[in-house]
Amino acid sequence: MRKILVLMLAVFALNAAEMTIASGAGYKKMVLEILENFEKKESIDATFGNMRQITTQALNHDISLLIGDKTFFDGVEEFKTTVNQKVGNGKLVLVYPKEKVVKNLKDLEKPEFKKIAMPDAKKAIYGKAATQAIESANLDIKNKLIEVATVPQAASYVISGEVDAAFINLSEALTIKDKIGGILEVDQGLYSEIEIVVLELESCAKKGICKEFLDYLQTDKVKEIVTKYGL
């Protein structure tokens, strides 16, 4: 009886939402705060993952909006004709534990930096950006790199002390700044521009709540939240 009740509640919760949005995991806290301030927040579900994960979800499930890297979305044939709305520009940073100090990227070549985490370069935009920055700066640290699935996972390894540093995005870094040693912004000239957009998918046009949410994204309140998270 208990299992049946739990299943019924799960189905009810799923049906309660009028639409679902999918976002890059590095923007989870920002997106959740944006949703929290939306008048009809109970009408929207949100799911998170790296760019490849949320793109796969969008192609196989009823997702109305995608939030993530424009360049990645531009490479998906099914998204060629979709409309997008710019949110801001993403920034790559290096974060490190409280017992460490990093003044510049070259410090990562020092012996005390043995493990450096970064998101998967093939699936996550900040993994790709980190790879570009490492190559552009001619850093000899490839044998120290540990690839993980998402930005939040890389950040968690720094907080727990499992790694000596990690490449993540500024938005995520700002949410954990009290738990780490510091944040070093990576020179934006070392990696390609990261333009964060909201992509309107086919089901958006069929749902009034989607239009309301897109209008809400243009408000001063949302712009304030986006700025707070470094975009």
Secondary structure, 3 states (H helix, E strand, C coil): CHHHHHHHHHHHHHHHCCEEEEEEHHHHHHHHHHHHCCCCHHHEEEEEECHHHHHHHHHHCCCCEEEEEHHHHHCCHHHCCCEEEEEEEECEEEEECCCCCCCCHHHHHCCCCCCEEEECCCCCHHHHHHHHHHHHCCCCCHHHEEEECCHHHHHHHHHHCCCCEEEEEHHHHHHCHHHCCEEEECCHHHCCCEEEEEEECHHHHHCHHHHHHHHHCCCHHHHHHHHHCCC
